[in-house]
Amino acid sequence: MAEEIKVLDPTIKPKTQSSLLADRPESLDGLTVGLLANGKKNSVELLQYVYEILKEEHGLGSVIEDDKGNASRPCPPDLLEQLANQCDVIITASGD
């Protein structure tokens, strides 16, 4: 008597979420930019480098720097709110 083999499919459909892109300013001239590092090595330096280029090429204004401290966890909501209230645009980066 032949044995029956049961094949299982371990895949599942991905959970999708709709989202919108943030509004983009017409110009970066004079805007306050937030730099949000993710806690990885070189993330602060990478953001500072990007800021210097954007400042030179697009006239960015002042800068506010912060670090969420842990790349494997979401940014704390209070830090996001603080940056959103102080900055016109925010740039984040992953180091390494």
C-alpha positions in Angstrom: 0.0 0.0 0.0 1.4 3.4 -1.0 1.9 6.1 1.6 0.4 9.5 1.0 2.7 12.5 1.2 1.1 15.8 2.3 2.9 18.9 1.0 2.3 22.1 3.0 2.8 25.6 1.7 4.5 27.7 4.4 4.1 31.0 2.6 1.5 33.7 3.6 0.3 36.8 1.9 2.2 39.9 3.1 0.3 42.4 5.2 0.2 45.7 3.3 -0.4 49.1 4.6 -1.4 52.2 2.7 0.6 55.3 3.5 1.2 58.8 2.0 4.4 60.6 1.4 5.0 63.7 3.4 4.5 67.0 1.7 7.7 68.3 0.1 8.8 71.9 0.3 9.2 73.9 -2.9 12.7 74.9 -1.8 15.1 74.1 1.0 16.4 77.6 1.2 16.7 78.7 4.9 14.7 75.7 6.3 15.6 74.1 9.6 16.6 70.5 9.0 16.5 67.7 11.6 19.1 65.0 11.3 17.9 61.8 13.0 20.6 59.1 13.3 19.6 55.6 14.1 22.3 54.6 16.5 24.4 52.6 14.1 28.1 53.3 13.6 28.7 56.2 11.2 25.0 57.3 11.0 25.8 60.6 12.6 28.7 61.3 10.3 26.7 60.3 7.2 23.9 62.7 8.1 26.4 65.5 8.8 27.9 64.9 5.4 24.5 65.0 3.6 23.6 68.2 5.5 26.8 69.9 4.4 26.1 69.1 0.8 22.5 70.2 0.9 23.4 73.3 2.8 26.0 74.2 0.1 23.8 73.3 -2.9 20.3 74.3 -1.5 20.9 76.9 1.2 19.6 75.0 4.2 19.3 77.0 7.4 20.0 75.7 10.9 20.3 72.1 11.9 19.0 70.1 14.9 20.7 66.7 15.4 19.4 63.8 17.4 19.9 60.0 17.7 17.1 57.5 18.3 19.8 55.3 19.8 18.7 51.9 18.7 18.4 50.8 15.0 16.3 47.8 15.8 13.5 49.8 17.5 11.1 52.4 16.2 11.9 56.0 17.1 10.2 57.1 20.4 7.0 59.1 19.6 8.1 62.0 21.8 11.3 62.4 19.9 9.5 62.3 16.6 7.0 64.9 17.8 9.8 67.2 19.2 11.7 67.1 15.8 8.5 67.6 13.9 7.7 70.7 15.9 11.2 72.2 15.6 12.1 71.3 12.0 10.9 72.0 8.5 12.3 68.8 7.1 13.9 65.7 8.7 16.5 63.4 7.2 17.3 60.0 8.7 20.0 57.5 7.8 21.3 54.1 8.6 25.1 53.8 9.2 27.5 51.0 9.0 
